[in-house]
């Protein structure tokens, strides 16, 4: 077995992306800005507390940007951050990979 040291940034990235709900949240905001409630409606099984936690994690690494509009009742919008293009490519490639018939590889994904 080859002993390869993992890059900490690579490991941290895939740890975050591998967390439950993260991919769906990224997918929900990938093509424009959304209110918190709109994201929550797109992912009905995700509770508000977890959505808030994941959005904060994604914001911290630049995948999501949060903008607050000062109105009578301030509203926060979430939109793709500076890394949105890389996220979009990753999601599209993952979706394409998932559509490959698994029998080619001898995998049983049922």
C-alpha positions in Angstrom: 0.0 0.0 0.0 1.3 3.5 -0.9 1.4 5.9 2.0 0.2 9.2 0.6 -0.4 12.2 2.9 -3.6 14.0 2.1 -3.6 17.7 1.4 -5.4 19.3 4.4 -7.4 21.7 2.0 -8.5 18.7 -0.1 -9.6 16.8 3.0 -11.4 19.8 4.5 -13.2 20.5 1.2 -14.5 17.0 0.8 -15.4 16.7 4.5 -17.6 19.8 4.1 -19.1 18.7 0.7 -19.7 15.2 2.1 -21.8 16.5 5.0 -25.5 15.7 4.8 -27.6 18.4 3.0 -24.6 20.3 1.7 -24.9 19.2 -1.9 -28.6 20.0 -2.0 -28.1 23.4 -0.5 -25.4 24.3 -3.1 -27.7 23.0 -5.8 -30.6 25.1 -4.5 -28.6 28.4 -4.7 -26.4 27.6 -7.6 -28.4 29.6 -10.2 -29.3 32.7 -8.3 -30.0 34.4 -5.0 -32.6 33.0 -2.6 -34.2 33.9 0.7 -33.6 31.4 3.6 -37.3 30.4 3.4 -37.0 29.6 -0.4 -34.0 27.3 0.2 -36.0 25.7 3.0 -38.9 25.1 0.7 -36.7 23.5 -1.9 -35.4 21.0 0.7 -38.4 20.2 2.7 -36.8 17.5 4.9 -34.1 19.9 6.1 -34.9 21.7 9.3 -34.1 25.4 9.8 -31.4 24.8 12.4 -29.4 22.5 10.1 -29.9 24.8 7.1 -28.6 27.7 9.1 -25.6 25.7 10.2 -24.7 24.5 6.7 -25.1 28.0 5.2 -22.7 29.4 7.8 -20.2 26.7 6.9 -20.5 27.3 3.2 -20.3 31.0 3.7 -17.1 30.6 5.8 -15.3 29.0 2.8 -16.7 31.3 0.1 -19.1 28.8 -1.6 -22.1 30.9 -0.4 -22.4 34.6 -0.1 -24.9 36.2 2.3 -26.2 39.7 1.5 -28.5 41.6 3.9 -30.8 44.2 2.4 -31.8 46.9 5.0 -35.5 47.3 4.7 -38.3 47.7 7.2 -37.7 44.1 8.1 -34.1 43.3 7.0 -33.9 40.4 4.6 -30.9 38.2 3.9 -30.4 36.7 0.5 -28.0 33.8 -0.2 -26.3 33.5 -3.5 -23.4 31.7 -5.1 -20.1 32.9 -3.7 -16.7 33.2 -5.3 -16.3 29.4 -5.7 -19.7 28.9 -7.3 -18.2 28.0 -10.7 -16.1 25.2 -9.2 -19.2 24.0 -7.3 -21.3 24.0 -10.4 -18.7 22.0 -12.4 -18.4 19.5 -9.5 -22.2 19.1 -9.2 -22.6 18.6 -13.0 -19.8 16.0 -13.2 -21.3 14.2 -10.2 -24.7 14.2 -11.8 -23.2 12.9 -15.0 -21.3 10.2 -13.2 -24.5 9.1 -11.3 -26.3 8.6 -14.6 -23.8 6.1 -15.9 -25.4 2.6 -15.8 -23.8 0.9 -12.8 -23.8 -2.5 -14.5 -20.8 -1.4 -16.5 -18.7 -1.4 -13.4 -20.3 -4.5 -11.8 -21.7 -2.4 -8.9 -25.1 -3.1 -7.4 -26.4 0.3 -6.1 -29.9 -1.0 -5.2 
